[in-house]
């Protein structure tokens, strides 16, 4: 016996933003704006819908939370296309910030600490955030406060070079102690 699986349609971003239009508008009266942007005033939804049909346009609810809701006379297909285009444009211009990791240890040597510091400065210079962590092993777990101090000292040494902000202060989570910092622009 064959099992048939339904294909999942990937939801477009626009589908998440729902605009009610024409008969889907369920409020008794709306504030109407025509295609040129002129306010026509508050009128019953049926009258606004008749006006939209007369002008061969759609009645689209652009501001549903206003009292009464604001509806515009426009072509819904063109409006939907424009909104999808704007969402794509926002996605293109969104700045992607990565969180880079630097792992220290409680017994780290000064040479290794300098290397980690150079890496951290390089990451911060390129605009990325930095997660500094120490994994506690064995007896180190009993002395988490030493690891927190080590991370604070490391952050202070970086702060000599850049003005930084602490997104997440050093805190202990089980056998890990971590902090997240970033560079102020």
N, C-alpha and C positions, 0 to 999 in steps of 0.2 A: 504494500500500500504506500502510495506516495504522499508526502506531506508538502503542501504548497504554502510557501511563505509569502506574505504580502511584502512588496517592496516598500521601503520607507522613503517617502519623499522628503528631501531636505527642505526644511522651512527657510524661505527667504527672509531676510531681515525685515522687509516691508510687511510680510504677513504677521509679524509680531506687533506691528503698529497698525491697529485697526481703525479705519475711518468709516463711520456709518454714512450711508448715502441713500438718497431717494426714499423708498418705502421702509428702509431699515431704521430711519429716524423715528423714535417712538415718543418724543415729547410733544405736548399739545401746542406750544408756540416757540418760535425761534427768532433770533435776530438775524436779519438777512443782509448780505453784502453782495452787490452785483459783480459782473465780470470785470468792470473797470475799477472796482474798489470803493464804490460809493455806497454808503449805508442806506438801505431802503427802510429800515426800522424793524420793529417787532411785529410779527404777523403769525397767524395760525399756520401750522405745518402744512396743512392741505393747500392753503392759498400759495404758500411759498413753493410747494411742489408743482402746482399748476403753472406758476410763473416760470419755473425752470423748464417745464415741458414746452411752454409757449415759445421760449427762446432756444429750444433744442439743446439744453444743457442739463447737467446733473446738479442736484442739491447735495452738497457735501458738508458734513459737520466737522469744522476745522478746530473748534474749541468747545469740547463737550462739557467742561467743568464750569464754564461761565454761566451766569444766571440771567436770562435764558441762554441756552447754547447758541453759539455763533455758527451760522451756516453760510456757505459761499456758493454762488452760481458759477460753475465751471465744468470743464470736460474732465470726468473722473479718470479716464485712461491716461490723459496727459499729466494730470496731477499725480497719479500713482507713479508714473514713469519718472517724473521730476523728483519725487521723494526718494525713490530707489537710487537715483543718480546722486543725490545729496548724501545718502548713507554710504555709498561706495566711496565718495570723495572724502568723507570723514574718516573712513577706514584707512585710506591711503595716507592721509596726513597724521594719523595717530602715531605718537612717538612710542617706540617699543624700548622699554628699559629692562635689561636683563639683570638678574641677581647672580653675581659671581661669588664663588665660595673660596674662603681661605681657611685652611685647617691648621690649627696650632696644637701644641700639646703642653702639658704642665711642665715637662722636663725639657723644653726646647732650648737648643743652644743659641748663643747670640748671633752666630753666623747665619743659621737657618732663619732666625727671626728677622734679620736684615733682608734676606731674600724674599720672605713673605711680605715684608713691608714694601719692597720695590714692586712686587706683583700688585699689591693692594693699591699703591699710588697710580700704577699704570691703568688699572681697572677704573678707578675713580676719575682719572683724567679723561677717559673715553666716555664718561657719563653714565656708567653702570653703578648699580647699588652693590653693596658688599655684605656678604654674610660671613661673619667670623665665628668659627666654632671650635670647641675643644671636646673631644670624646674622652670621657673619664673611664679608666680601666682599673680593675682590681681595687687596691687600697685608696686610689685617687678619689673614688666615689665618696669616701667618708670626708673628703676635704674639698667640697665644691666651691667653697669661698676662695680658695687659692686660684682656681680656674677663672672665677669672675674677676678677681684682681688682675690676673694675667691679661684678660681681654680688655679691661679698662686701661691698662698700661699701653697695650697695643694701639687702642683708639687714640689715646693721648699723643703717642708718637706720630700717628698719621695727622692728627689735628695741627701739628706744627707746620705742616706743608699746605694743607687745604682747610678751608672753612667747611666743616661737615655738620650734618644733622644726624641725630640718632633716631632711626625709625622704630627700632625695638631695642630697649636697653638690655644689657647682659642678664639672661635669666636661665635658670636650670630647668631642663625638661628630662627627667629620668637620668640617664647616664651622659647626657649632652649639656653643654653650656654654650649658648649662642647669642649673638647680637647682630642686628642689621643696621648698617649705616649708609649714608649717601652724601654726595657732595652738593653743597649749596651752589646754585648757578648765579 
